[in-house]
Amino acid sequence: MSVGQFVFMLHSHLPYYRKAGMWPFGEENLYECMCETYVPLLNAISELYEEEGIKAKLTIGITPILAEQLIDEHLKEGFIEYLDSRIKQVSGDLERYPDPNIANSQHLKYLAKYYFDWFTHIKNSFINKYHKDLIGAFKKYQDLGCIEITTSGATHGFSPLLATDSNLNAQFKIGQDTTKRLFGKKAMGAWLPECAYRQGYEYVGKDGKKHWRPAIEVTLQNNDIHYFFTESHVIEGGNSIGNRRVIGMYGNIEYIPLPERPATGYDTYSAYWLPDAQVAVMGRNDRAGYQVWSAADGYPGDGCFREFHKKDDKSGMHYWRITSPKTDLGDKMLYDPVLALNKVNENSDHYTTMLYHLLNDYKNSHNGKEGLIMVSFDTELFGHWWFEGIEFIKQVIKKFNQYLPQVERMTAGEYLHAHPPTEAIQIPESSWGQGGHFYVWMNHLTEWMWPIIHSCEKRINAIVDAHSELPEDKLMLRALNQLARENLLLQSSDWPFLITTWQAKDYATDRFREHVDRFETICDMIENGNIDEAKLSEIENIDNCFPTIDYRVYQSIEEGVIPQQSAKLAPLYK
């Protein structure tokens, strides 16, 4: 007998790194995540299905800009070169260990062999099992019913702070079109970039009259997106997620916390309709989520697990374990893969049991009504940040399947089909960033960016309006489409995020300015009617994403009206 449903959501996203540097930021970041997260995740899904007959039932968001990079030939070859370099580096460690002058060097040799085998396996999987086509592999397991793929804004633009509906719509239309092109069908659901949501609101237009700007869910509905995800505090009220330290890149950021919201009376054990469109929202279960992402109390912070921040001076290998949060990097103990695996087994036992009891307690306290536990995380937490995380996911799926079938594992789309919402709620402006609002992307460090972004929005609208008909001049057509690409890329939420977190402040600033400069260069060419083909080709060679883009997606629309379904808006906004 079922006690309830469990939805495991993974949000996969990285900035656009193609031909934009290598290390410490740039393509190598992508290669690290391919190596430590994306290939191991596919291996786990494959092993569960092909060796044990278990469908993972994971909901996996792959942002369009990440998907475009994973199919790129330049980056595929770069990934193989990266793996070869890692294998070469660890081979050097195999030669220099054991060293009688270095303590515990026999164990270091053991770890070097462990990594040699690990990198070799990743390379073999990428080339021989997936034929260098990770997107094709994800599509395969989607079509087999093992996973569900969701979409997002094309370049992960921070939706609430975009100034125009045409630009907001373009992010999700191009995102949905890209997902359909690469995965064979439209996505039912979407990950709102940074989980950032904005309500509809009234404003005074240039005509002096009051107008209504629809909420974000209207844009989603107009692009055939039926659901999205949010944080627990958005549904329930109370403190935002940003009051706690988390695993990953948010660890040391300063932010302005929101005041605690009164309890709403709603919980995250079901999905809800939004008031302005037939789009559902699911909130992350706070208890189940916190157990995984918390740096203080979650599983990844255990002393047995691999230390992310300490690397070998010569090879760059992670040979140490966390030991304890208070242990200095110089005093860390050596990593023990067997000890770590045993801890994963213990953690997965605890997690599956905890989720069972949460659902069972909910059912017993709600007169037999079954509840939902949805958890959502950055995919890169598993493997990249938490090295053992992919094995944790695999063990959780296996144990639910073998020992706790009363917990129904479902993808998000399957859940909504079987359990459509029965209530509609209004959620506040919010995000999953520190403080629970927009501070990470709009603050004293980043406020200079937004007038530029908004100016680019208006400029592309004007240019596209002037070229509403496809030009016969093929060079002009290329310029208009490249302009659309650069506009998308400069809108990426990654640039203000990396500036605020100080992870890559200078790099992100430079990347933003580069895309703005390319945008303005192309604008000048188009407005002057003189396209420099050599310059245009140079830009196209760097920023080649979204090959089927149609610049006309940026035609100006009456603010408050999204063109695809304007008739449907009439009864909503009188």
C-alpha positions as CSV (number, residue, x, y, z in Angstrom):
1,M,0.0,0.0,0.0
2,S,1.3,3.4,-1.0
3,V,2.3,5.9,1.7
4,G,2.9,8.7,-0.8
5,Q,5.0,9.9,-3.7
6,F,8.6,11.0,-4.1
7,V,10.0,13.2,-6.9
8,F,13.7,13.7,-7.2
9,M,14.6,16.8,-9.3
10,L,18.1,17.6,-10.5
11,H,18.8,21.0,-12.1
12,S,21.8,20.9,-14.5
13,H,23.3,24.2,-15.5
14,L,26.6,25.8,-16.2
15,P,27.5,29.2,-17.8
16,Y,28.4,29.4,-21.5
17,Y,32.1,28.5,-21.4
18,R,32.8,27.7,-25.0
19,K,36.1,29.4,-26.2
20,A,36.0,31.7,-23.1
21,G,39.1,30.7,-21.2
22,M,40.1,27.4,-19.7
23,W,41.2,27.6,-16.0
24,P,40.4,28.5,-13.3
25,F,37.1,29.5,-15.0
26,G,36.1,28.6,-18.5
27,E,35.9,25.3,-20.4
28,E,37.7,23.3,-17.6
29,N,34.7,23.9,-15.3
30,L,32.5,22.2,-17.9
31,Y,34.9,19.3,-18.3
32,E,35.1,18.8,-14.5
33,C,31.3,18.6,-14.3
34,M,31.1,16.3,-17.3
35,C,33.7,14.1,-15.7
36,E,32.5,14.1,-12.1
37,T,28.7,14.5,-12.6
38,Y,27.1,14.1,-16.0
39,V,28.9,10.9,-17.2
40,P,28.7,9.2,-13.7
41,L,25.0,10.1,-13.5
42,L,24.3,8.5,-16.9
43,N,26.3,5.5,-15.8
44,A,24.2,5.2,-12.6
45,I,20.9,5.5,-14.6
46,S,22.2,3.0,-17.1
47,E,23.4,0.4,-14.5
48,L,20.1,0.6,-12.6
49,Y,18.1,0.0,-15.8
50,E,20.3,-2.4,-17.7
51,E,21.7,-4.5,-14.9
52,E,18.9,-4.4,-12.4
53,G,15.8,-3.5,-14.4
54,I,15.2,-0.4,-12.2
55,K,14.0,2.8,-13.8
56,A,15.6,5.7,-12.0
57,K,12.5,8.0,-12.3
58,L,14.6,11.1,-11.9
59,T,13.4,14.5,-13.2
60,I,16.5,16.1,-14.8
61,G,16.5,19.6,-15.9
62,I,19.2,20.4,-18.5
63,T,19.3,24.0,-19.4
64,P,19.3,24.8,-23.1
65,I,22.7,26.6,-23.0
66,L,24.3,23.6,-21.2
67,A,22.7,21.2,-23.7
68,E,24.1,23.2,-26.6
69,Q,27.6,22.9,-25.0
70,L,27.3,19.2,-24.5
71,I,26.6,18.6,-28.2
72,D,29.4,21.0,-29.4
73,E,32.2,19.2,-31.2
74,H,34.9,21.6,-30.0
75,L,33.9,20.9,-26.4
76,K,33.6,17.1,-26.9
77,E,37.2,17.0,-28.2
78,G,38.3,19.3,-25.4
79,F,36.7,17.0,-22.9
80,I,38.7,14.0,-24.2
81,E,41.9,16.1,-24.0
82,Y,41.0,17.0,-20.4
83,L,40.6,13.3,-19.5
84,D,43.9,12.5,-21.2
85,S,45.6,15.2,-19.2
86,R,44.1,13.9,-15.9
87,I,45.2,10.3,-16.7
88,K,48.7,11.6,-17.6
89,Q,48.9,13.6,-14.3
90,V,47.8,10.7,-12.1
91,S,50.2,8.4,-14.0
92,G,52.9,10.7,-12.8
93,D,51.8,10.1,-9.2
94,L,51.8,6.3,-9.8
95,E,55.5,6.7,-10.8
96,R,56.5,8.9,-7.9
97,Y,54.8,6.8,-5.2
98,P,55.7,5.2,-3.0
99,D,58.3,7.6,-1.8
100,P,60.2,6.8,1.4
101,N,60.5,10.5,2.1
102,I,56.7,11.1,2.1
103,A,54.5,9.9,4.9
104,N,51.7,7.4,3.9
105,S,53.0,7.3,0.3
106,Q,51.8,3.7,-0.1
107,H,48.3,4.9,0.5
108,L,48.9,7.8,-1.9
109,K,49.9,5.2,-4.6
110,Y,46.7,3.3,-3.9
111,L,44.7,6.5,-4.4
112,A,46.6,7.3,-7.6
113,K,45.6,3.9,-9.0
114,Y,42.0,4.5,-7.8
115,Y,41.9,7.7,-9.8
116,F,43.7,6.2,-12.8
117,D,41.0,3.5,-13.1
118,W,38.3,6.1,-12.4
119,F,39.3,8.5,-15.1
120,T,39.9,5.7,-17.6
121,H,36.4,4.4,-16.9
122,I,34.9,7.8,-17.5
123,K,36.8,8.2,-20.8
124,N,35.7,4.7,-21.9
125,S,32.1,5.5,-21.0
126,F,32.1,8.8,-22.9
127,I,33.7,7.4,-26.1
128,N,32.6,3.8,-26.3
129,K,29.3,3.7,-24.4
130,Y,27.8,7.1,-25.2
131,H,29.7,7.7,-28.4
132,K,30.6,11.2,-27.3
133,D,26.9,12.1,-27.3
134,L,25.7,12.7,-23.7
135,I,22.5,14.5,-24.9
136,G,21.7,11.4,-27.0
137,A,22.2,9.2,-24.0
138,F,19.9,11.4,-21.8
139,K,17.3,11.2,-24.6
140,K,17.6,7.4,-24.7
141,Y,16.8,7.1,-21.1
142,Q,14.0,9.7,-21.4
143,D,12.5,7.6,-24.1
144,L,12.8,4.4,-22.0
145,G,10.9,6.1,-19.2
146,C,13.9,6.2,-16.8
147,I,14.0,10.0,-16.6
148,E,12.0,13.1,-17.5
149,I,13.8,16.1,-19.1
150,T,12.7,19.6,-18.2
151,T,13.7,22.9,-19.8
152,S,14.5,26.4,-18.6
153,G,15.2,29.8,-19.9
154,A,17.6,29.5,-22.9
155,T,20.6,31.1,-21.2
156,H,19.3,31.0,-17.6
157,G,18.3,34.7,-17.7
158,F,17.0,36.0,-14.4
159,S,13.4,36.2,-15.4
160,P,11.9,38.7,-12.8
161,L,14.4,41.4,-13.7
162,L,14.0,41.3,-17.4
163,A,12.2,44.5,-18.5
164,T,10.0,43.3,-21.4
165,D,7.6,40.5,-22.0
166,S,9.2,39.9,-25.4
167,N,12.5,39.2,-23.9
168,L,11.0,37.0,-21.2
169,N,9.1,35.1,-23.8
170,A,12.1,34.7,-26.0
171,Q,14.1,33.1,-23.1
172,F,11.5,30.4,-22.7
173,K,10.4,30.0,-26.3
174,I,14.0,29.4,-27.5
175,G,14.6,27.2,-24.4
176,Q,11.6,25.0,-25.2
177,D,12.4,24.9,-28.9
178,T,15.9,23.8,-28.1
179,T,14.7,21.1,-25.7
180,K,12.4,19.8,-28.4
181,R,15.1,19.8,-31.0
182,L,17.7,18.0,-28.9
183,F,15.4,15.6,-26.9
184,G,12.7,14.9,-29.5
185,K,9.8,16.4,-27.6
186,K,8.8,19.5,-25.7
187,A,9.3,19.5,-21.9
188,M,6.3,19.4,-19.7
189,G,8.1,21.3,-16.9
190,A,10.7,24.0,-16.5
191,W,13.2,25.1,-13.9
192,L,12.8,28.8,-13.4
193,P,16.4,30.2,-13.6
194,E,17.5,30.5,-9.9
195,C,13.9,29.5,-9.0
196,A,13.2,33.2,-9.4
197,Y,9.5,34.1,-9.6
198,R,7.6,37.3,-10.2
199,Q,3.9,37.9,-9.8
200,G,1.8,39.9,-12.2
201,Y,1.6,43.6,-11.5
202,E,0.0,46.8,-12.6
203,Y,2.0,49.6,-14.1
204,V,1.5,53.0,-15.9
205,G,2.5,52.9,-19.5
206,K,3.9,55.6,-21.7
207,D,0.3,56.4,-22.7
208,G,-0.4,57.3,-19.1
209,K,-2.9,54.4,-18.7
210,K,-2.7,51.5,-16.3
211,H,-1.7,48.2,-17.8
212,W,-1.3,44.7,-16.4
213,R,1.9,42.7,-16.8
214,P,1.2,39.0,-16.5
215,A,2.9,36.8,-14.0
216,I,5.7,34.5,-15.1
217,E,3.4,31.5,-15.3
218,V,1.6,33.1,-18.2
219,T,4.8,33.1,-20.2
220,L,5.3,29.4,-19.2
221,Q,1.8,28.4,-20.3
222,N,2.2,30.2,-23.6
223,N,5.2,28.0,-24.3
224,D,3.5,24.7,-23.3
225,I,5.2,24.5,-19.9
226,H,2.9,23.0,-17.3
227,Y,4.9,23.1,-14.0
228,F,7.9,24.5,-12.2
229,F,9.6,24.2,-8.9
230,T,10.2,26.5,-5.9
231,E,11.6,26.6,-2.4
232,S,9.8,25.5,0.7
233,H,9.7,29.0,2.3
234,V,7.8,30.2,-0.8
235,I,5.0,27.8,-0.2
236,E,5.0,27.6,3.6
237,G,6.3,31.0,4.8
238,G,8.8,31.2,7.6
239,N,12.5,31.7,7.1
240,S,14.1,31.6,3.7
241,I,16.7,29.0,2.7
242,G,19.3,31.7,2.8
243,N,19.5,31.7,6.5
244,R,21.6,28.5,6.4
245,R,25.0,27.6,5.0
246,V,24.8,25.3,2.0
247,I,27.1,23.0,0.1
248,G,28.5,24.5,-3.1
249,M,29.1,28.1,-4.2
250,Y,26.8,29.8,-1.7
251,G,29.0,29.1,1.3
252,N,30.4,32.5,2.3
253,I,28.2,35.1,0.6
254,E,27.0,38.2,2.4
255,Y,23.4,38.9,1.8
256,I,20.4,40.8,3.2
257,P,18.0,38.3,4.7
258,L,14.3,38.7,4.3
259,P,12.2,39.0,7.4
260,E,10.4,35.8,8.4
261,R,7.1,35.5,6.6
262,P,4.0,34.4,8.6
263,A,3.0,30.8,8.1
264,T,0.7,30.5,5.0
265,G,-1.2,27.4,6.1
266,Y,0.1,25.5,3.1
267,D,2.7,22.8,3.0
268,T,4.9,21.2,0.3
269,Y,3.2,17.8,0.4
270,S,1.2,18.6,-2.7
271,A,1.4,20.7,-5.9
272,Y,-0.7,23.8,-6.4
273,W,-2.0,25.7,-9.4
274,L,-1.0,29.3,-9.8
275,P,-3.8,31.9,-10.1
276,D,-3.0,33.4,-13.5
277,A,-2.5,30.3,-15.7
278,Q,-3.0,26.5,-15.6
279,V,0.6,26.0,-14.4
280,A,1.5,24.0,-11.3
281,V,4.2,24.7,-8.7
282,M,5.9,22.2,-6.5
283,G,7.8,23.2,-3.4
284,R,11.0,21.5,-2.1
285,N,10.4,19.6,1.1
286,D,12.5,21.4,3.6
287,R,13.4,18.5,5.8
288,A,14.3,16.2,3.0
289,G,16.2,18.9,1.1
290,Y,18.1,20.2,4.1
291,Q,19.5,16.7,4.8
292,V,21.4,16.7,1.6
293,W,22.4,20.3,0.9
294,S,23.3,21.5,4.4
295,A,27.0,22.1,4.8
296,A,26.6,21.8,8.6
297,D,24.2,19.0,9.1
298,G,23.8,17.3,5.7
299,Y,25.4,14.1,4.5
300,P,28.1,15.8,2.2
301,G,29.8,17.4,5.2
302,D,30.8,14.0,6.8
303,G,34.4,13.6,7.5
304,C,34.7,10.4,5.5
305,F,33.9,12.1,2.2
306,R,36.4,13.6,-0.2
307,E,37.7,17.1,0.5
308,F,36.8,19.4,-2.4
309,H,39.2,22.2,-1.6
310,K,42.5,20.4,-1.2
311,K,44.5,19.2,-4.2
312,D,47.9,17.7,-4.7
313,D,50.4,20.4,-5.6
314,K,51.7,18.4,-8.7
315,S,48.9,16.4,-10.1
316,G,45.8,18.3,-8.8
317,M,44.3,15.1,-7.4
318,H,41.9,15.1,-4.5
319,Y,43.8,12.7,-2.1
320,W,42.3,13.9,1.2
321,R,39.0,13.6,3.0
322,I,37.1,16.3,4.9
323,T,38.2,14.8,8.3
324,S,36.2,17.5,10.2
325,P,34.9,21.0,9.3
326,K,37.4,22.5,11.7
327,T,40.4,20.7,10.4
328,D,42.9,23.0,8.6
329,L,43.6,21.9,5.0
330,G,47.2,21.1,5.9
331,D,46.0,18.6,8.5
332,K,43.4,16.7,6.5
333,M,43.6,12.8,6.6
334,L,44.0,10.8,3.4
335,Y,40.8,9.7,1.5
336,D,39.6,6.2,1.9
337,P,37.1,5.2,-0.9
338,V,35.9,2.1,1.0
339,L,35.2,4.1,4.1
340,A,33.4,6.7,2.0
341,L,31.3,4.0,0.3
342,N,30.3,2.5,3.7
343,K,29.2,6.0,4.8
344,V,27.1,6.4,1.6
345,N,25.4,3.1,2.4
346,E,24.6,4.3,5.9
347,N,23.4,7.7,4.6
348,S,21.1,6.2,2.0
349,D,19.6,3.9,4.6
350,H,18.9,6.9,6.8
351,Y,17.5,8.9,3.9
352,T,15.1,6.3,2.5
353,T,13.8,5.5,6.0
354,M,13.4,9.2,6.9
355,L,11.4,9.9,3.7
356,Y,9.2,6.8,4.4
357,H,8.4,8.0,7.9
358,L,7.7,11.6,6.7
359,L,5.2,10.4,4.2
360,N,3.7,7.8,6.5
361,D,3.3,10.4,9.3
362,Y,1.7,12.8,6.9
363,K,-0.8,10.2,5.7
364,N,-1.7,9.2,9.2
365,S,-2.2,12.8,10.3
366,H,-4.3,13.7,7.2
367,N,-7.0,11.0,7.3
368,G,-5.3,8.7,4.8
369,K,-4.4,11.5,2.3
370,E,-1.2,10.7,0.6
371,G,1.5,13.4,0.3
372,L,4.3,14.3,-2.0
373,I,8.0,14.8,-1.1
374,M,9.8,16.7,-3.8
375,V,13.5,17.5,-3.5
376,S,15.5,19.6,-5.9
377,F,19.2,20.2,-6.1
378,D,21.8,21.4,-8.5
379,T,22.9,18.3,-10.3
380,E,26.5,19.4,-9.9
381,L,26.2,19.0,-6.1
382,F,26.4,15.3,-6.8
383,G,29.8,14.2,-8.0
384,H,31.4,17.6,-8.5
385,W,30.9,19.1,-5.1
386,W,30.0,15.9,-3.2
387,F,32.1,13.3,-4.9
388,E,30.2,10.4,-3.5
389,G,26.8,12.0,-4.4
390,I,26.0,10.0,-7.5
391,E,26.5,6.8,-5.6
392,F,24.1,8.2,-3.0
393,I,21.4,8.8,-5.6
394,K,21.9,5.3,-7.0
395,Q,21.7,3.7,-3.6
396,V,18.5,5.7,-2.6
397,I,16.8,4.6,-5.8
398,K,17.8,0.9,-5.3
399,K,16.7,0.9,-1.7
400,F,13.3,2.4,-2.4
401,N,12.8,-0.1,-5.1
402,Q,13.9,-3.1,-3.1
403,Y,12.8,-2.4,0.4
404,L,10.3,0.5,0.4
405,P,8.0,0.1,-2.6
406,Q,5.3,1.9,-0.6
407,V,7.1,5.1,-1.5
408,E,6.1,5.7,-5.2
409,R,9.0,7.1,-7.1
410,M,7.7,9.3,-9.9
411,T,8.9,12.0,-12.3
412,A,7.4,15.4,-11.8
413,G,5.2,15.0,-14.9
414,E,4.0,11.6,-13.8
415,Y,3.1,12.9,-10.4
416,L,1.0,15.8,-11.8
417,H,-0.7,13.5,-14.3
418,A,-1.7,11.1,-11.5
419,H,-2.3,13.8,-8.8
420,P,-3.4,17.1,-10.4
421,P,-3.6,20.0,-7.9
422,T,-6.8,20.7,-6.2
423,E,-5.9,24.2,-4.9
424,A,-4.5,27.4,-6.3
425,I,-2.2,29.7,-4.4
426,Q,-0.4,33.0,-4.9
427,I,3.3,32.8,-4.2
428,P,5.5,35.8,-3.6
429,E,8.5,37.2,-5.4
430,S,11.3,34.8,-4.5
431,S,14.3,32.8,-5.5
432,W,16.4,30.0,-4.1
433,G,19.3,32.4,-3.6
434,Q,20.6,33.6,-0.3
435,G,18.0,35.6,1.5
436,G,15.2,34.0,-0.6
437,H,14.8,37.1,-2.8
438,F,16.7,38.8,-5.7
439,Y,19.7,40.1,-3.7
440,V,22.3,37.7,-5.2
441,W,21.5,39.1,-8.7
442,M,20.6,42.7,-7.8
443,N,22.8,44.4,-5.3
444,H,25.5,47.1,-4.9
445,L,28.0,44.9,-6.9
446,T,25.7,44.2,-9.8
447,E,23.2,47.1,-10.1
448,W,25.3,48.7,-12.9
449,M,24.5,45.6,-15.1
450,W,20.7,45.9,-15.3
451,P,20.4,49.3,-17.1
452,I,22.7,47.8,-19.7
453,I,20.6,44.7,-20.0
454,H,17.4,46.7,-20.2
455,S,18.9,49.0,-22.8
456,C,19.8,46.0,-24.9
457,E,16.3,44.6,-24.6
458,K,14.8,47.8,-26.0
459,R,17.5,48.1,-28.7
460,I,16.9,44.6,-30.1
461,N,13.2,45.1,-30.0
462,A,13.6,48.2,-32.2
463,I,16.0,46.6,-34.6
464,V,13.8,43.5,-35.0
465,D,10.7,45.7,-35.5
466,A,12.5,47.4,-38.4
467,H,13.3,44.0,-39.9
468,S,10.0,42.3,-39.3
469,E,10.3,40.6,-42.7
470,L,13.1,38.1,-43.3
471,P,15.8,39.9,-45.3
472,E,16.8,38.6,-48.7
473,D,20.4,39.5,-47.8
474,K,21.8,36.4,-46.2
475,L,24.5,38.3,-44.5
476,M,22.0,40.6,-42.8
477,L,20.0,37.5,-41.7
478,R,23.1,36.1,-40.1
479,A,23.7,39.4,-38.3
480,L,20.2,39.6,-37.0
481,N,20.3,36.0,-35.7
482,Q,23.7,36.5,-34.1
483,L,22.3,39.6,-32.4
484,A,19.6,37.5,-30.8
485,R,22.3,35.0,-29.6
486,E,24.4,37.8,-28.0
487,N,21.3,39.3,-26.3
488,L,20.5,35.9,-24.8
489,L,24.1,35.4,-23.6
490,L,24.4,38.8,-22.0
491,Q,21.2,38.1,-20.0
492,S,22.6,35.0,-18.3
493,S,22.1,35.0,-14.5
494,D,25.5,33.5,-14.1
495,W,27.3,36.8,-14.6
496,P,25.8,38.7,-11.7
497,F,25.9,35.5,-9.6
498,L,29.6,35.0,-10.1
499,I,30.2,38.7,-9.3
500,T,28.2,38.6,-6.1
501,T,29.7,35.4,-4.8
502,W,33.2,36.5,-5.6
503,Q,33.8,33.1,-7.2
504,A,34.9,34.7,-10.5
505,K,34.2,38.4,-10.2
506,D,36.6,39.6,-12.8
507,Y,35.9,36.8,-15.2
508,A,32.1,37.3,-15.0
509,T,32.5,41.0,-15.5
510,D,34.6,40.5,-18.6
511,R,32.3,37.9,-20.0
512,F,29.3,40.2,-19.6
513,R,31.0,43.1,-21.2
514,E,32.2,40.9,-24.0
515,H,28.7,39.9,-24.9
516,V,27.5,43.4,-24.6
517,D,30.3,44.7,-26.9
518,R,29.5,42.0,-29.5
519,F,25.8,42.9,-29.2
520,E,26.5,46.6,-29.7
521,T,29.0,45.9,-32.6
522,I,26.3,43.9,-34.4
523,C,23.7,46.5,-33.7
524,D,25.9,49.2,-35.2
525,M,26.5,47.1,-38.3
526,I,22.7,46.5,-38.8
527,E,21.7,50.1,-38.2
528,N,24.4,51.3,-40.6
529,G,23.4,48.8,-43.2
530,N,27.1,47.7,-43.5
531,I,27.8,44.2,-42.2
532,D,31.5,43.4,-41.7
533,E,31.5,39.7,-42.7
534,A,34.9,39.0,-41.3
535,K,33.9,40.5,-37.9
536,L,30.6,38.7,-37.9
537,S,32.2,35.4,-38.7
538,E,34.6,35.9,-35.8
539,I,31.8,36.4,-33.4
540,E,29.8,33.5,-34.9
541,N,32.8,31.2,-34.5
542,I,32.8,31.9,-30.7
543,D,29.1,32.1,-29.9
544,N,27.5,29.4,-32.1
545,C,24.7,28.3,-29.8
546,F,21.1,27.9,-30.9
547,P,21.7,27.2,-34.6
548,T,18.0,27.4,-35.5
549,I,17.3,30.7,-33.8
550,D,14.9,33.1,-35.5
551,Y,15.5,36.7,-34.5
552,R,11.9,37.6,-35.0
553,V,11.1,36.1,-31.6
554,Y,12.1,39.6,-30.4
555,Q,9.4,41.5,-32.2
556,S,7.9,44.0,-29.8
557,I,4.6,43.0,-28.3
558,E,2.2,45.0,-26.3
559,E,3.4,44.7,-22.7
560,G,1.0,42.6,-20.8
561,V,0.0,40.5,-23.8
562,I,2.0,37.5,-25.0
563,P,1.2,36.9,-28.6
564,Q,0.7,33.2,-28.9
565,Q,-2.3,33.1,-26.6
566,S,-3.4,36.7,-26.3
567,A,-7.1,35.6,-26.6
568,K,-6.7,33.4,-23.6
569,L,-5.6,36.4,-21.5
570,A,-8.7,38.4,-21.9
571,P,-10.8,36.6,-19.2
572,L,-7.8,36.7,-16.8
573,Y,-7.1,40.4,-17.0
574,K,-10.1,42.6,-17.2
